[in-house]
Amino acid sequence: MAFNPQLFKQLMRIKRTKQTFSFLIKVVALLSAVAVAGVGGYTAYKNFVEKPECTEHVDANGDNICDVCEAVLEGTDEHVHEFAPATCTTPSTCECGATEGEALGHTVVTDAAVEPTCTETGLTAGEHCSVCDEVLVAQTVIEATGHSYADGSCGVCGAEDPDYVAPHEHSYESVVTAPTCTEAGYTTYTCSCGDSYVADEVAALGHSFTEGVCGVCGAEDPDYVKPVEKVWTLITELKTGDIVLIGNAANGKLLSALKVSAGSFYNKGVDYSATDFGNVTDDEKWVVTVNEDGSYSFTALNGDKLALAESYSSLNATGVHDKWTLVDKGNGVYNLKNAGRGNYLEWYASKGNWSTYSSISGNLFEISFYALREPVYHEHSYESAVTAPTCTEAGYTTYTCSCGDSYVADEVAALGHSFTEGVCGVCGAEDPDYVKPVEKVWTLITELKTGDIVLIGNAANGKLLSALKVS
C-alpha cells in the first residue's frame, strides 16, 4: 500500500490529549479498509471518522486541538511523550494521558490488632501499603472493656475500686444459755455492730422425776400417781406372811424382840398410840405363820421366836413352846395364850417389860395386832355458809365438812358504795371526794336587776312584805 497523504493528515489530526483505545480501533479499521478496499475503503472511513467543519473552534483544555471537530489548530508542534514513573495504582503516564506498562500494585503490610484494656480502647487488625501508605483495610476502634471489680479490686488489671466500701469484719462474743429440763440450750453470738445469731443448740435435758417431782427444776410429773402410803392399821384377821406389830393399846406399849437390857430375860416395850407409830423399828415387827392346827407362830425379823421355855414366865427366843392361840375379846382386842404352857402374854406394867402369866387380870393382857394397810379415806360432806358482799368486801361461800376440812369458793365482788350527797345509802360511809355545794343566804343588796327575786322588808320593825292579805 502506497503512502497516502490524506490518511497521514487524518492521523496527525488525532486529538492527542484525549487519545482513547476506541479511537485506535478506528485507525485499525481505516488501515484495514484501505488495504482491502482501496479508495473505496478510505471513502467509507472518511464518512465514519471525519467530523464536520466547525464555524468556530473550541479548545477548552488548551491542547491546540478542537474539542468539536478535532482539527489541529495553528501553532501546534509535534508532541513527544514524557512518561512519569508508574505508581501503586497507575501505570507510567505522560501528561498527555498516554500510558505505558501497568501499575506497580500495592505492597501490603498488616496492621496488628490492639487488644482493648480496662481503660484504653483497642483496634481491629488492618492493612496498608508500605509504599504509598494507602489504607487498604481500615482499623476500627474497639471500646475499652471497663473494670471488672470484685471485693474492691479489678480482677483483670488489679485497679482499686474507688467506690468500694469494705464489709464490716464481725467480732462476736458468745453468751451460753444452758439447757433446762424443757428448753434447749444455745449460744448467742453478738458483734459490737449489733449483728447476732444463735447456734450450737443443745437439746433440752428432760425432767428427772423422782416420786412425782423433777429433781432438777421441781416440776411435778403430770403422769405420776402417788402410791398410797400404807399406815399401821388395827386388824382382826391374821394370815401367814403378815408382818404385824403386837401391842397393848391400854398402856401404849409394843412388843419388841429386844431385851430390856443386856443379860435381861424380859423383852422391852416401845411406846405407841393408835395414831402414832413413829417409834416403830424392825425390832417390833413380827412375821405371822398360821399353823395347820389353827394356832399361830410369830417370828421377829431378826429370827427370834415368840416362845416359852419349859419353865419361867419370860419369853425365850429358843423355847420349844412357840404356838399361840387367840381369845377374841371384841373390837380387835385379844388375849394371846401360849398353847404349850397356858400362860398369857402381858405388859408387866409394874416391871416395865413384857412377860407371861398363868391367869388374866385387867387390861395388861389386852393384845391388839397392827399391819400396814392402805388407809380408808373419808368421804367429805360439806355444808355451805354464805357471806354476803358489802360495799367494800367481797362475798363468798364457806364449805365445811364434819371432819373439819373446809374451803372458800363462789366469791362475789364487793358492791361498791352508793353515794348520795356525800353519804353511802347502804353503809353510811362518807364520800371522800364529795364537795358540799355552797348554801346561799338572804343578803342586803343595793342594786336591783331584772329577774332578781327579792324580799321587801322593814328592818327597823322586822317585817317583810307578803303578797297575802291580812285576812
Secondary structure, DSSP 8 states (H G I E B T S, - for coil): ----HHHHHHHHTS-GGG--HHHHHHHHHHHHHHHHHTHHHHHHHHHHH-----SS---TTSSSB-TTT--B-TT-------EE---SSS-EEETTS-EES------EEEE--B---SSS-EE--EEEETTT--EEE---EE------EETTEETTT--B-TT--------EEEEEE---SSS-EEEEEEETTS-EEEEEEE------EETTEETTT--B-TT-------EEEEES---TT-EEEEEETTTTEEEEEEESSTT-SSEEEEE-BTTB-TT--GGG-EEEEE-TTS-EEEEETTS-B--B-SS-SS--TT-SB--EEEEEEETTEEEEEETTT--EEEEETTTTEEEEESS--SGGG-BEEEEEE--------EEEEEE---SSS-EEEEEEETTS-EEEEEEE------EETTEETTT--B-TT------------S---TT-----EETTTTEE--SS---
